[in-house]
Amino acid sequence: MNTKSPPTDSRPRRTGQGESSSSTLTYHRAEIKGVGVFYREAGPKDAPTIVLLHGFPSSSRMFDSLIPLLATHYHLIAPDYPGFGHSDAPPPSQFAYTFDHLAETINGLLEQLRIDRYSFYLQDYGGPIGFRIMLAHPERLEALVIQNANSHEESLGQKWTAIKEYWADPAARPEVFTAFTSFDSTRYRHDGESPNAERYSPDTWTDEYAFLNRPGQPEIQAALLYDYRTNVAAYGAWQEWMRTQQPAALILWGRYDRSFIAAGAAAYQRDLPNAQVHLLDAGHFALDEKVDDIAALMNEFLDAFYLRQADE
């Protein structure tokens, strides 16, 4: 069992938002029902665990700059989903690429690691995976950080009109999937609307585009894009869960995101009126541009949450 204790006043206090450590970062693989799952781990193992769930078409690598800024006080687990990053990518004939199955696999990883209490950081695809796990095991969630991970229809940007047509008949709209996985779209998810394009490393989108062109990836990603319709159908259930459970929540939203527009941040406040909400001058992958700000907000939020827990 995970018996990690929250930070207390006896712990060393922070010296500022620049406090950072990568000395504990390690890389691992676990086998979950025959599928190899890669994950990054950092921080003291007796500290509260933060599970970082990445977006499309990224991997746990998207957290490379964030992990050292949290690892001085928190235990971090950042997995790659099957079909992403360094995890196995069996063909769809051998592994069902649905968000239900990805959530089941990541939950299996956490159970195998004997982590039964954790906070989540959800970004993009991490949202539907994390919400499925939270609804199945609400008692395991401690706090929630949401960064451009959607659960409200009003946040769906203009491009989703074409994607909904693709869901209705994928064979009739193959150009939608082609555009979704194109080089231009892969780059646009990072720097598309930001006025600070010089802050974005081209390594991010060139590496992601290379990943999207690995053998078998078109079939895997087409299956997941088609299954994304089940997430939209589940939004109402996720919203009801939030209204009922009222988890402590920090909402971070890159205002330049055109996949999940900024209305999504405000929508969370309807369900979680006590949530902290911050609009950032960043895009869909807000860590590209605002990692220091995000780390500072997370450390402040998580420190306060776990200190309250220690006092109760």
Buried (B, 14 or more C-beta within 10 A) or exposed (E): EBEBEBBEEEBEEBEEBEBBBEEBBEEEEBEBEEBBBBBBBBBEEEBBBBBBBBBBBBBBBBBBBBBBBBBBBBBBBBBBBBBBBBBBBBEBEEBBBBBBBBBBBBBBBBEEBEBBBBBBBBBBBBBBBBBBBBBEBEEBBBBBBBBBBBBBEEBBBEBBEBBBEBBEEBEEBEEBBEBBBBBEBBBBBBBBBBEBEEBBEEEBBEBBBEBBEEEEBBBBBBBBBBBBBBBBEBBEEBBEBBEEBEBBBBBBBBBBBBBBBBBBBBBBBEBBEEBBBBEBBBBBBBBBBBBBBBBBBBBBBBBBBBBEBEEE
